[in-house]
């Protein structure tokens, strides 16, 4: 086998090993979270339960819905629990291609990535969920002689999509930081393309959230603010361009 073939094989083997470690950590996180799945669901469902009219509650439509709802919730929670390990495996896979000074960013990368994701989910769950579900439920019951009976599975699917959206949007400064460190973007390029980023913010908000204006803005505004934070990050921490030889 040629040197190029051996390098490709070694990279694939390294990738396989990192993926196995990540999957095992996810499975372990899933197993732990499944033991507390009912308590987790009560916690996650608190915003919609508070928004439901008095006498209404979450229901399940199919006999298997509670089981699969708890299963899905455990899988999502297990992924969040395993996120530091997964991010560490990702970093260790790309680390050989980085400069020695960049390799020292491993711990800050994992730490700040987890903090940003956690901040995004906290922001969405604490500040956006109560307003969104109160608005949507009040709109529904006020449209006619109807009663609010939300299903467990339907709520969890919507809540999961929103929480993941907020978590990923809050990762934007981290993504910009590493793109700037690698020299792929800089603060000048980001500033010139600001209007496209703002347009993308509202497109992302429209795609990832329910079709109401508040939900879309609740994604778009943090995206815009964090993009501006990313511009500052790229300005101060981006790869410095070397002056051409005279």
Residue frames relative to the residue before (quaternion, step in Angstrom):
aa qw qx qy qz dx dy dz
X 1.0000 0.0000 0.0000 0.0000 0.00 0.00 0.00
X 0.4728 -0.6818 0.4829 0.2799 3.58 -0.94 0.93
X 0.6697 -0.4917 0.3685 0.4170 3.53 -1.33 0.29
X 0.6367 0.5268 -0.3295 0.4565 3.60 1.01 -0.79
X 0.6597 0.5042 -0.3054 0.4663 3.56 0.99 -0.85
X 0.6448 0.5125 -0.3205 0.4678 3.58 1.02 -0.78
X 0.6381 0.5223 -0.3311 0.4587 3.58 1.01 -0.77
X 0.6477 0.5056 -0.3172 0.4736 3.58 0.96 -0.86
X 0.6599 0.5086 -0.3104 0.4577 3.58 0.94 -0.89
X 0.6660 0.5006 -0.3114 0.4570 3.59 0.94 -0.85
X 0.6359 0.5147 -0.3286 0.4721 3.60 1.06 -0.72
X 0.6567 0.4990 -0.3120 0.4716 3.58 0.96 -0.82
X 0.6460 0.5102 -0.3203 0.4687 3.57 1.01 -0.78
X 0.6377 0.5150 -0.3185 0.4761 3.56 1.04 -0.79
X 0.6433 0.5191 -0.3144 0.4667 3.58 1.00 -0.85
X 0.6416 0.5246 -0.3221 0.4577 3.58 0.97 -0.86
X 0.6645 0.5032 -0.3055 0.4602 3.58 0.93 -0.86
X 0.6581 0.5001 -0.3123 0.4683 3.59 0.96 -0.82
X 0.6514 0.5126 -0.3158 0.4617 3.59 1.01 -0.79
X 0.6322 0.5296 -0.3335 0.4567 3.58 1.02 -0.77
X 0.6510 0.5054 -0.3159 0.4700 3.58 0.93 -0.90
X 0.6552 0.5124 -0.3117 0.4593 3.58 0.96 -0.87
X 0.6712 0.4968 -0.3035 0.4589 3.59 0.91 -0.89
X 0.6417 0.5176 -0.3266 0.4621 3.58 0.97 -0.83
X 0.6516 0.5028 -0.3219 0.4680 3.60 0.94 -0.84
X 0.6317 0.5227 -0.3294 0.4682 3.60 1.05 -0.73
X 0.6542 0.5097 -0.3118 0.4636 3.59 0.93 -0.90
X 0.6481 0.5047 -0.3203 0.4719 3.60 0.96 -0.83
X 0.6480 0.5091 -0.3106 0.4737 3.59 0.99 -0.85
X 0.6316 0.5306 -0.3223 0.4644 3.57 1.04 -0.80
X 0.6642 0.5120 -0.3070 0.4500 3.59 0.88 -0.92
X 0.6510 0.5050 -0.3154 0.4710 3.57 1.00 -0.82
X 0.7060 0.4767 -0.2705 0.4485 3.57 0.83 -1.00
X 0.6042 0.5741 -0.3705 0.4099 3.59 1.06 -0.64
X 0.6123 0.5570 -0.3491 0.4392 3.59 1.10 -0.60
X 0.7534 0.3007 -0.1795 0.5565 3.58 1.24 -0.43
X 0.2558 0.8285 -0.4762 0.1463 3.58 1.24 0.39
X 0.6639 0.4996 -0.3268 0.4503 3.61 0.92 -0.78
X 0.6513 0.4971 -0.3142 0.4796 3.58 1.00 -0.81
X 0.6339 0.5296 -0.3263 0.4596 3.58 1.05 -0.78
X 0.6619 0.5010 -0.3208 0.4560 3.57 0.94 -0.82
X 0.6213 0.5334 -0.3477 0.4567 3.60 0.97 -0.76
X 0.6578 0.5020 -0.3058 0.4709 3.57 1.02 -0.79
X 0.6932 0.4781 -0.2810 0.4603 3.59 0.83 -1.00
X 0.7076 0.4690 -0.2631 0.4584 3.59 1.03 -0.73
X 0.4104 0.7519 -0.4529 0.2473 3.60 1.23 -0.14
X 0.6588 0.5112 -0.3486 0.4280 3.68 0.82 -0.79
X 0.7088 0.4378 -0.2822 0.4757 3.61 0.88 -0.85
X 0.6109 0.5393 -0.3602 0.4540 3.59 1.08 -0.58
X 0.6491 0.4992 -0.3147 0.4800 3.57 1.07 -0.70
X 0.6859 0.4923 -0.2824 0.4555 3.58 1.11 -0.67
X 0.5704 0.6068 -0.3861 0.3968 3.61 1.15 -0.45
X 0.5449 -0.6057 0.4561 0.3580 3.61 -1.08 0.65
X 0.6388 -0.5267 0.3928 0.4002 3.54 -1.23 0.46
X 0.7688 0.3107 -0.2600 0.4948 3.56 -0.87 0.99
X 0.6492 0.4814 -0.3210 0.4937 3.60 1.27 -0.23
X 0.0161 -0.7890 0.6142 -0.0009 3.55 -1.21 0.49
X 0.6097 -0.5111 0.4378 0.4187 3.54 -1.31 0.14
X 0.1406 -0.7841 0.6016 0.0586 3.57 -1.09 0.73
X 0.2501 -0.7144 0.6072 0.2416 3.55 -1.32 0.02
X 0.4025 -0.7536 0.4874 0.1803 3.51 -0.95 1.03
X 0.7704 0.2441 -0.1246 0.5757 3.57 1.00 -0.84
X 0.6180 -0.5822 0.3809 0.3661 3.57 -1.12 0.64
X 0.7140 0.4482 -0.2494 0.4766 3.59 1.10 -0.70
X 0.4496 0.7352 -0.4362 0.2592 3.60 1.23 -0.22
X 0.6577 0.4933 -0.3526 0.4470 3.68 0.80 -0.76
X 0.6427 0.5345 -0.3326 0.4367 3.58 0.94 -0.87
X 0.7267 0.4237 -0.2551 0.4768 3.58 0.78 -1.01
X 0.5836 0.5594 -0.3754 0.4534 3.60 1.15 -0.48
X 0.6741 0.4690 -0.2898 0.4915 3.58 0.91 -0.91
X 0.6196 0.5440 -0.3413 0.4513 3.58 1.07 -0.71
X 0.6787 0.4839 -0.2872 0.4719 3.57 0.88 -0.97
X 0.6479 0.5162 -0.3231 0.4576 3.58 0.94 -0.86
X 0.6488 0.5141 -0.3174 0.4625 3.60 0.98 -0.82
X 0.6373 0.5262 -0.3267 0.4585 3.58 1.04 -0.77
X 0.6683 0.4869 -0.2989 0.4764 3.59 0.94 -0.88
X 0.6691 0.4896 -0.2992 0.4723 3.59 0.91 -0.92
X 0.6383 0.5275 -0.3231 0.4582 3.59 1.03 -0.77
X 0.6221 0.5324 -0.3348 0.4663 3.57 1.08 -0.71
X 0.6547 0.5012 -0.3096 0.4736 3.58 0.99 -0.82
X 0.6372 0.5208 -0.3240 0.4666 3.59 1.01 -0.82
X 0.7316 0.4241 -0.2283 0.4824 3.58 0.97 -0.87
X 0.4095 0.7608 -0.4463 0.2330 3.61 1.24 -0.18
X 0.6462 0.5101 -0.3599 0.4390 3.68 0.83 -0.73
X 0.6605 0.4927 -0.3117 0.4730 3.60 0.97 -0.81
X 0.6502 0.5175 -0.3198 0.4552 3.59 0.95 -0.86
X 0.6663 0.4891 -0.3029 0.4744 3.59 0.93 -0.85
X 0.6224 0.5331 -0.3392 0.4618 3.57 1.05 -0.71
X 0.6503 0.5073 -0.3105 0.4726 3.58 0.98 -0.84
X 0.6255 0.5283 -0.3309 0.4692 3.58 1.04 -0.75
X 0.6662 0.5012 -0.3042 0.4610 3.56 0.92 -0.91
X 0.6765 0.5002 -0.2993 0.4501 3.59 0.87 -0.91
X 0.6219 0.5357 -0.3469 0.4537 3.59 1.15 -0.51
X 0.7485 0.3784 -0.2203 0.4980 3.60 0.96 -0.84
X 0.4785 0.7198 -0.4163 0.2822 3.61 1.21 -0.38
X 0.6330 0.5513 -0.3654 0.4023 3.68 0.87 -0.74
X 0.6824 0.4812 -0.2904 0.4673 3.61 1.14 -0.52
X 0.6182 0.5635 -0.3364 0.4325 3.59 1.27 -0.07
X 0.5635 -0.5715 0.4705 0.3666 3.54 -1.31 0.32
X 0.6702 -0.5140 0.3356 0.4172 3.62 -1.14 0.49
X 0.6589 0.5116 -0.3193 0.4496 3.59 0.97 -0.80
X 0.6655 0.4963 -0.2996 0.4701 3.58 1.09 -0.71
X 0.5951 0.5797 -0.3694 0.4164 3.59 1.11 -0.58
X 0.6157 0.5650 -0.3486 0.4245 3.59 1.15 -0.54
X 0.5856 0.5944 -0.3655 0.4125 3.57 1.27 -0.15
X 0.3521 0.7796 -0.4714 0.2146 3.60 1.26 0.02
X 0.7168 0.4436 -0.2634 0.4691 3.59 0.69 -1.07
X 0.6565 0.4838 -0.3371 0.4704 3.67 0.85 -0.77
X 0.6138 0.5550 -0.3516 0.4377 3.60 1.03 -0.76
X 0.6939 0.4597 -0.2801 0.4783 3.59 0.78 -0.99
X 0.6697 0.5195 -0.3044 0.4347 3.57 0.88 -0.97
X 0.7442 0.4134 -0.2427 0.4651 3.57 0.69 -1.07
X 0.5866 0.5539 -0.3783 0.4539 3.61 1.10 -0.53
X 0.6730 0.4789 -0.2910 0.4827 3.59 0.93 -0.88
X 0.6539 0.5118 -0.3192 0.4566 3.58 0.98 -0.81
X 0.6624 0.5004 -0.3090 0.4640 3.59 0.95 -0.84
X 0.6483 0.5001 -0.3221 0.4753 3.58 0.96 -0.83
X 0.6598 0.5048 -0.3028 0.4671 3.58 0.94 -0.88
X 0.6407 0.5192 -0.3247 0.4631 3.59 1.00 -0.79
X 0.6492 0.5251 -0.3171 0.4497 3.57 1.02 -0.78
X 0.6813 0.4677 -0.2910 0.4820 3.57 0.89 -0.90
X 0.6286 0.5257 -0.3381 0.4629 3.61 1.03 -0.73
X 0.6416 0.5243 -0.3184 0.4606 3.58 0.95 -0.88
X 0.6898 0.4823 -0.2856 0.4582 3.57 0.85 -0.96
X 0.7030 0.4816 -0.2715 0.4474 3.57 0.83 -1.01
X 0.7427 0.4394 -0.2302 0.4497 3.59 0.88 -0.95
X 0.8163 0.2953 -0.1267 0.4799 3.59 0.83 -0.96
X 0.7395 0.4167 -0.2365 0.4727 3.60 1.00 -0.74
X 0.6406 0.5675 -0.3401 0.3899 3.60 0.83 -0.94
X 0.6769 0.4924 -0.3357 0.4320 3.66 0.70 -0.91
X 0.6822 0.4825 -0.2947 0.4635 3.59 0.94 -0.86
X 0.6661 0.5179 -0.3080 0.4395 3.58 0.88 -0.96
X 0.7372 0.4216 -0.2564 0.4615 3.59 0.70 -1.01
X 0.6014 0.5327 -0.3679 0.4682 3.60 1.06 -0.56
X 0.6613 0.5044 -0.3041 0.4645 3.57 0.93 -0.89
X 0.7004 0.4814 -0.2848 0.4433 3.58 0.77 -1.03
X 0.6824 0.4788 -0.2990 0.4645 3.60 0.91 -0.86
X 0.6540 0.4996 -0.3163 0.4718 3.59 0.95 -0.80
X 0.6239 0.5245 -0.3357 0.4721 3.57 1.06 -0.71
X 0.6743 0.5127 -0.3002 0.4386 3.57 0.96 -0.89
X 0.7306 0.4172 -0.2529 0.4777 3.58 0.77 -0.98
X 0.6588 0.5069 -0.3186 0.4555 3.59 1.18 -0.42
X 0.5740 0.6224 -0.3717 0.3807 3.59 1.26 -0.22
X 0.7938 -0.1561 0.1151 0.5764 3.60 1.21 -0.24
X 0.7020 -0.4380 0.3448 0.4432 3.54 -1.32 -0.28
X 0.3490 0.7147 -0.5165 0.3172 3.58 0.44 1.29
X 0.2922 -0.7481 0.5747 0.1573 3.54 -1.25 0.48
X 0.4383 -0.6983 0.5034 0.2586 3.57 -0.99 0.84
X 0.1483 0.7534 -0.6245 0.1428 3.56 -0.70 1.19
X 0.0436 -0.8326 0.5518 -0.0218 3.57 0.19 1.28
X 0.3937 -0.7202 0.5197 0.2371 3.56 -1.01 0.80
X 0.6225 -0.5581 0.4058 0.3693 3.55 -1.18 0.62
X 0.7048 0.4823 -0.2699 0.4448 3.54 0.79 -1.05
X 0.6524 0.5206 -0.3166 0.4507 3.57 0.97 -0.84
X 0.6590 0.4994 -0.3119 0.4680 3.56 0.95 -0.85
X 0.6757 0.5014 -0.3168 0.4378 3.58 0.83 -0.94
X 0.6268 0.5367 -0.3461 0.4464 3.61 0.99 -0.77
X 0.6777 0.4798 -0.2874 0.4775 3.56 0.93 -0.91
X 0.6661 0.5068 -0.3062 0.4535 3.59 0.91 -0.91
X 0.6467 0.5231 -0.3180 0.4551 3.58 0.97 -0.85
X 0.6552 0.5126 -0.3142 0.4574 3.56 0.91 -0.90
X 0.6780 0.4884 -0.2974 0.4619 3.58 0.93 -0.86
X 0.6652 0.5055 -0.3143 0.4508 3.59 0.89 -0.89
X 0.6494 0.5017 -0.3170 0.4755 3.59 0.97 -0.83
X 0.6298 0.5383 -0.3352 0.4485 3.59 1.03 -0.79
X 0.6761 0.4771 -0.2978 0.4761 3.59 0.88 -0.90
X 0.6452 0.5305 -0.3245 0.4439 3.57 0.95 -0.83
X 0.6951 0.4707 -0.2768 0.4676 3.58 0.91 -0.92
X 0.6255 0.5362 -0.3450 0.4497 3.60 1.00 -0.75
X 0.6831 0.4864 -0.2901 0.4611 3.58 0.98 -0.79
X 0.5749 0.5646 -0.3858 0.4494 3.60 1.27 -0.05
X 0.4166 0.7579 -0.4423 0.2374 3.60 1.25 -0.23
X 0.6676 0.4847 -0.3412 0.4504 3.68 0.80 -0.77
X 0.6247 0.5306 -0.3444 0.4578 3.61 1.05 -0.70
X 0.6497 0.5124 -0.3154 0.4646 3.58 0.95 -0.89
X 0.6701 0.4903 -0.3019 0.4685 3.58 0.89 -0.92
X 0.6053 0.5699 -0.3561 0.4266 3.59 1.00 -0.78
X 0.7360 0.4174 -0.2522 0.4696 3.60 0.76 -0.98
X 0.6022 0.5269 -0.3681 0.4735 3.59 1.08 -0.54
X 0.6595 0.4941 -0.3036 0.4783 3.58 1.04 -0.76
X 0.6440 0.5221 -0.3237 0.4560 3.59 1.00 -0.78
X 0.6922 0.4532 -0.2688 0.4933 3.56 1.12 -0.69
X 0.5101 -0.6767 0.4042 0.3442 3.58 1.25 -0.09
X 0.4303 0.7116 -0.4596 0.3118 3.59 1.24 0.23
X 0.7770 0.0633 -0.0407 0.6250 3.59 1.09 -0.73
X 0.1100 -0.7611 0.6271 0.1240 3.55 -1.31 0.21
X 0.7020 -0.4895 0.2961 0.4241 3.57 -1.24 0.25
X 0.5950 0.5619 -0.3692 0.4404 3.59 1.14 -0.54
X 0.6676 0.4918 -0.2921 0.4767 3.57 0.90 -0.96
X 0.6527 0.5118 -0.3141 0.4620 3.58 0.95 -0.85
X 0.6551 0.5111 -0.3146 0.4590 3.58 1.00 -0.78
X 0.6645 0.5060 -0.3060 0.4569 3.58 0.96 -0.83
X 0.7501 0.3707 -0.2007 0.5095 3.60 1.08 -0.68
X 0.2615 0.8041 -0.4970 0.1949 3.57 1.24 0.41
X 0.6663 0.5201 -0.3256 0.4236 3.62 0.86 -0.87
X 0.6435 0.5016 -0.3288 0.4756 3.60 1.09 -0.65
X 0.6194 0.5341 -0.3376 0.4660 3.56 1.09 -0.67
X 0.6455 0.5114 -0.3214 0.4675 3.59 0.99 -0.79
X 0.6325 0.5133 -0.3249 0.4805 3.57 1.01 -0.77
X 0.6451 0.5178 -0.3132 0.4665 3.57 0.98 -0.87
X 0.5965 0.5802 -0.3621 0.4200 3.60 1.05 -0.72
X 0.7175 0.4281 -0.2600 0.4840 3.59 0.87 -0.89
X 0.5914 0.5388 -0.3724 0.4704 3.59 1.14 -0.49
X 0.6482 0.5045 -0.3099 0.4789 3.57 0.95 -0.88
X 0.6480 0.5235 -0.3138 0.4557 3.58 0.97 -0.85
X 0.6714 0.4959 -0.2963 0.4643 3.58 0.99 -0.83
X 0.6872 0.4917 -0.2848 0.4526 3.59 1.02 -0.78
X 0.7818 0.4010 -0.1810 0.4419 3.58 0.86 -0.98
X 0.7410 0.3923 -0.2217 0.4979 3.60 1.17 -0.31
X 0.6466 -0.4812 0.3970 0.4391 3.60 -1.27 0.17
X 0.5815 -0.6330 0.3882 0.3324 3.60 -1.16 0.52
X 0.4833 0.5986 -0.5107 0.3839 3.56 0.61 1.13
X 0.6306 -0.6060 0.3462 0.3394 3.52 -1.10 0.82
X 0.6474 0.5349 -0.3411 0.4225 3.59 0.92 -0.83
X 0.6512 0.5202 -0.3232 0.4482 3.60 0.90 -0.88
X 0.6671 0.5040 -0.3035 0.4570 3.56 0.95 -0.89
X 0.6672 0.4871 -0.3010 0.4764 3.57 0.97 -0.85
X 0.6268 0.5578 -0.3395 0.4252 3.60 1.06 -0.74
X 0.6607 0.4328 -0.3021 0.5338 3.60 1.22 -0.36
X 0.6832 0.5271 -0.2960 0.4096 3.57 0.87 -0.99
X 0.6762 0.5108 -0.3131 0.4287 3.60 0.86 -0.88
X 0.6591 0.4654 -0.3367 0.4854 3.67 0.84 -0.76
X 0.5991 0.5600 -0.3592 0.4454 3.60 1.06 -0.73
X 0.6783 0.4911 -0.2906 0.4630 3.59 0.89 -0.96
X 0.6623 0.5042 -0.3054 0.4625 3.58 0.89 -0.93
X 0.6980 0.4676 -0.2739 0.4681 3.58 0.89 -0.93
X 0.5762 0.5554 -0.3784 0.4651 3.59 1.16 -0.49
X 0.6582 0.4913 -0.3077 0.4803 3.57 0.96 -0.85
X 0.6028 0.5256 -0.3515 0.4867 3.59 1.08 -0.66
X 0.6476 0.5298 -0.3078 0.4530 3.56 1.01 -0.84
X 0.6063 0.5455 -0.3508 0.4601 3.59 1.08 -0.70
X 0.6624 0.4904 -0.2973 0.4820 3.58 0.97 -0.86
X 0.6264 0.5335 -0.3298 0.4628 3.57 1.03 -0.81
X 0.6694 0.4928 -0.2987 0.4689 3.58 0.93 -0.88
X 0.6261 0.5527 -0.3357 0.4357 3.58 1.06 -0.72
X 0.7834 0.3586 -0.1760 0.4761 3.58 0.86 -0.97
X 0.8000 0.2940 -0.1389 0.5043 3.60 1.06 -0.63
X 0.4584 0.7032 -0.4413 0.3172 3.59 1.26 0.00
X 0.6523 -0.5107 0.3931 0.3990 3.52 -1.31 0.30
X 0.3663 -0.7439 0.5198 0.2056 3.55 -0.76 1.05
X 0.3697 -0.7260 0.5393 0.2132 3.53 -0.90 0.98
X 0.3625 -0.7303 0.5414 0.2051 3.54 -0.93 0.96
X 0.4898 -0.6635 0.4813 0.2968 3.53 -0.99 0.81
X 0.5131 -0.6476 0.4616 0.3231 3.61 -0.98 0.79
X 0.5552 -0.6093 0.4541 0.3382 3.55 -1.14 0.69
X 0.3925 -0.7179 0.5221 0.2408 3.53 -0.89 0.90
